C-alpha cells in the first residue's frame, strides 16, 4: 500500500456493502473482515478499511458490513478487482456467508483530501437514488448541496462525493458521499442538530427516490472483536 498521506491527483473511491447471512457464525464473519483488511498490502491500494456497519438507514435495504478503499486511478481499481489475492478472499471468505452485495465507485475531485482515514475516525456513507427523468441541472443541485455540507458542519474532517461510474452492482443508486468525522461522538452530535440537518435535506428531498446511509468506525487493527455486532 502507498504510504502517501496527501494526493496530488484525484482519488477513486470504492465502497462495498455486505449483508452477512443471519446464520453466519461470528468466527467466519471475523475471518471475512480480516481477509478483506489483508488486501491493504496490495500495491494498487492507497487506503483500505473493512468492518461492521454500526448503524444503517434504508427504506428497503439492510447491510451489515462495509469495505472502503481508495486508488489513484480507475486502472488501479480494475487491477485490484482482478488481483488473485482479492479474488481469493472473495471466493473463500465473502461469498459463502453473504446474502447480498452492493458496490459503488466515484471520483473524489478534492485533491487536498488526505488519502488515509485516521484510526478512531467515524464515517458516514450516503448513497442516493435519484428520481427518474431529472435534468442535469437538478443533479448538479444535489451535488452542490452535498458539497456545501463541510462548510455548514464544522465537525466534518473529510467530505468526498460524486456520481457512480460502476452501475452494475449499485441497485440504481447513482450519487455517493463519505463524511469522515474525528469520532462517533462528533457524528452523533451532527445528527442531533435536527434543524440544520433537515434544512439541508429539504433542499433536495423532492429530487430523491431513496437514500441509504451507513455508519462505520475506522479501527486501529485489522482484527475486529467478535462481539462487535452491527446495529440496524
Buried (B, 14 or more C-beta within 10 A) or exposed (E): BBEEEEBEEBBBBBBBBBBBBEEBEBEBBBBBBBBBBBBBEBEBBBBBBBBBBBBBEBEEBBBBBBBBBBBBBBEBBEBBBEBEEBEEBBEEBBEEBBBBBBBBBBBBEBEEBBBBBEEEBBBBBBBBBBEEEBEEEBBEBBBEBBBEBBEBBEBBBBBBBBBBBBBEEBBEBBBBBBBBBBBBEBBBEBEEEEEEBEEBEEEBEEBBBBBBBBBBBBBEEBEBEEEBEBEE
